[in-house]
Amino acid sequence: MKKIFCLLAAAVLISSAAFAASVKTVEVSTAQEFLDAIASDRIIVVKESFEITPALLDARNSKLKVSYERAKTTSKKVFFVEETDGPELHIANVKNLSIIAGEDVIVLMASPRYADVISFDRCSGITLKGLTIGHTEEGYCDKGVLGFDNCSHVLVDRGDLYGCGTEGVGVYNCVDVTFKATKIHDCTYHIMHLSGSNYVLFDGCQFFRNREFEQVNISGCKNVEFDNCMFANNTGNLFNVSCPVTMRDCVLLHDGMFWGDTENINFINCVFDEYFNPEQALG
């Protein structure tokens, strides 16, 4: 038995070493380098801030354009679709992709106001770490900062998703998605939409200065949890939730007249107050 255990342990070590050897790290400083680097089993280290849109509009990337209908089934790893006022970047069909900010504050931007900055489709093992992401100008009616559709095993760690998008994140038909120590702020309409997803966790996140309509929209999901999060200085109804959600050790600072639909939320050790001083702690 001991011999068999040793053989199994050795096999695991060999497999892990082989996987590590297959992962390639690429440093990028421009949007074009970023697009070229997207692949499975890849760590992309972003060294400089850049706007994604001009690279998508460059003639050399015209082959990346697909129709909206084709986007749902294409095997391309990176493509864009034409939205109302410009191209929307999609990363699709990749596994084990990490996009990590370098030492300084890294900002990834897009100028179309009616397109997500980055949308991930049919991906698994996606990690975004330390990135600041947003639009160059405010958008209305549709789209947000990050979108995830039919993805699994996603981690957004220490992200800063700032306004200009109608919402911070959209998570649709996904499994195992975690936002850790991430800020979503100054969005035009909503904080988030979650739909048809399972095991979604917000851990130590801050949501502030988002405005206008229902902020947290959750439907058809299972195992959604907010741990140690803060909601502050948002306007409109805070919740539009039609499925069970757990909120543990959270601070919620919001006008009591505009809580919205909280019937399906299980609040555990949470702090509630109607007033918030925007000078406090959040920036």
Number of C-alpha atoms within 10 A of each C-alpha: 6 7 8 9 10 11 12 12 12 12 12 12 12 12 12 12 11 11 11 11 10 12 14 14 14 15 18 19 14 16 21 18 15 19 19 10 19 20 20 21 20 20 20 23 20 27 18 18 21 19 20 22 19 13 18 24 15 10 8 10 14 13 10 16 19 16 12 12 9 11 17 13 12 14 13 15 19 21 23 26 20 16 15 12 11 18 25 26 24 22 20 28 19 23 18 17 22 23 22 19 23 19 11 12 13 19 20 21 22 26 23 23 27 24 28 30 28 22 22 23 24 20 23 22 18 23 18 19 20 22 24 20 24 27 26 17 13 17 22 15 11 15 24 34 28 21 23 24 21 17 26 22 18 23 19 21 20 18 21 23 28 23 28 26 35 29 32 32 22 21 23 21 17 25 22 18 24 20 20 20 18 24 24 25 28 24 30 24 25 30 31 24 21 22 19 16 24 19 16 23 19 20 19 18 23 21 25 22 20 28 23 15 17 24 26 19 18 22 17 15 22 17 15 22 18 20 19 17 23 20 21 25 20 26 20 19 21 28 20 20 22 16 17 18 22 15 19 18 16 22 19 22 19 21 19 13 10 14 17 16 16 16 13 13 17 14 15 12 12 16 13 14 12 13 13 15 10 12 7 8 6 14 9
